[in-house]
Amino acid sequence: MAHLSALERDALDELAKQIRERFGARVRRLVLFGSRARREGRHDSDLDVFALVDGLVRGERRAIQDLAFDIGLEHGLVISPIAVATESWRDETPLAGEIARDGEPL
């Protein structure tokens, strides 16, 4: 992720750390994807983050969104998380293809 600024890397590292602390071994994947992962984004583009978590429920999904908002606000960035339960994830979707093709693990 050398193409990201130090501020962006710090924010993503903090988000990944907090998600892993909260959900532990349930976290299956944390990935930066989208324009920033493809190196097409501008300095003001959002940071798209995919989180795949075993047994994720609505309140937990909201907690990940809140974490991303708080960390983004603290760093002056927009972090846009997509949090999905492993049980409902399908690898055949266009989003899954984009994440597999362009994603960078966090």
C-alpha positions as CSV (number, residue, x, y, z in Angstrom):
1,M,0.0,0.0,0.0
2,A,2.9,2.3,-0.7
3,H,0.8,4.3,-3.1
4,L,-1.3,5.6,-0.1
5,S,-0.3,8.5,2.1
6,A,1.1,7.8,5.6
7,L,-2.2,9.3,7.0
8,E,-4.3,6.9,4.9
9,R,-2.1,3.9,5.9
10,D,-2.4,4.9,9.6
11,A,-6.2,5.2,9.3
12,L,-6.5,1.8,7.6
13,D,-4.1,0.1,10.1
14,E,-6.2,1.5,13.0
15,L,-9.5,0.3,11.4
16,A,-8.1,-3.1,10.8
17,K,-6.7,-3.3,14.4
18,Q,-10.0,-2.3,15.9
19,I,-12.0,-4.7,13.8
20,R,-9.7,-7.6,14.7
21,E,-9.7,-6.7,18.4
22,R,-13.5,-6.6,18.4
23,F,-14.2,-9.7,16.2
24,G,-11.1,-11.8,16.7
25,A,-10.9,-15.1,14.8
26,R,-14.3,-14.4,13.2
27,V,-12.6,-11.9,10.8
28,R,-11.9,-13.8,7.6
29,R,-10.9,-10.9,5.3
30,L,-10.1,-7.2,5.5
31,V,-9.4,-5.7,2.1
32,L,-8.9,-2.3,0.6
33,F,-10.6,-2.3,-2.8
34,G,-12.0,0.2,-5.3
35,S,-10.3,3.1,-7.0
36,R,-7.7,3.5,-4.3
37,A,-6.6,-0.1,-4.6
38,R,-6.5,0.2,-8.4
39,R,-4.4,3.4,-8.0
40,E,-7.0,5.3,-9.9
41,G,-8.4,7.4,-7.1
42,R,-7.7,11.0,-6.4
43,H,-6.3,12.3,-3.1
44,D,-9.9,13.0,-2.0
45,S,-11.4,9.7,-3.0
46,D,-12.9,7.5,-0.3
47,L,-11.1,4.4,0.9
48,D,-13.3,1.3,0.2
49,V,-12.9,-1.4,2.8
50,F,-14.4,-4.9,2.6
51,A,-14.8,-6.9,5.9
52,L,-15.8,-10.5,5.8
53,V,-16.8,-11.7,9.3
54,D,-18.2,-15.0,10.5
55,G,-21.7,-14.7,11.9
56,L,-21.9,-10.9,11.5
57,V,-25.3,-9.5,12.5
58,R,-26.8,-6.1,11.8
59,G,-25.7,-4.4,15.0
60,E,-22.1,-5.6,14.4
61,R,-22.2,-4.3,10.8
62,R,-23.3,-1.0,12.1
63,A,-20.4,-1.0,14.6
64,I,-17.9,-1.5,11.8
65,Q,-19.5,1.4,9.9
66,D,-19.3,3.6,13.1
67,L,-15.6,2.6,13.6
68,A,-14.8,3.6,10.0
69,F,-16.7,6.9,10.4
70,D,-14.9,7.8,13.6
71,I,-11.4,6.8,12.3
72,G,-12.1,8.6,9.1
73,L,-13.2,11.8,10.9
74,E,-10.2,11.7,13.1
75,H,-7.9,11.5,10.1
76,G,-9.9,13.7,7.8
77,L,-10.7,10.9,5.4
78,V,-13.8,9.1,4.1
79,I,-13.7,5.4,4.8
80,S,-16.5,3.4,3.2
81,P,-16.8,-0.1,4.7
82,I,-18.8,-3.0,3.3
83,A,-19.2,-5.6,6.1
84,V,-20.6,-8.9,5.2
85,A,-21.3,-12.2,7.1
86,T,-19.3,-15.0,5.7
87,E,-22.4,-17.1,5.6
88,S,-24.1,-14.8,3.1
89,W,-21.1,-13.9,0.9
90,R,-21.1,-15.2,-2.7
91,D,-17.8,-15.3,-4.7
92,E,-19.8,-15.2,-8.0
93,T,-20.9,-11.6,-7.6
94,P,-19.4,-8.6,-9.5
95,L,-18.3,-7.1,-6.2
96,A,-16.5,-10.3,-5.2
97,G,-14.8,-10.3,-8.6
98,E,-13.6,-6.7,-8.1
99,I,-12.3,-7.5,-4.6
100,A,-10.5,-10.6,-5.8
101,R,-8.9,-8.8,-8.8
102,D,-8.0,-5.4,-7.2
103,G,-8.1,-5.9,-3.4
104,E,-5.2,-5.3,-1.1
105,P,-5.3,-7.2,2.2
106,L,-5.2,-5.0,5.4
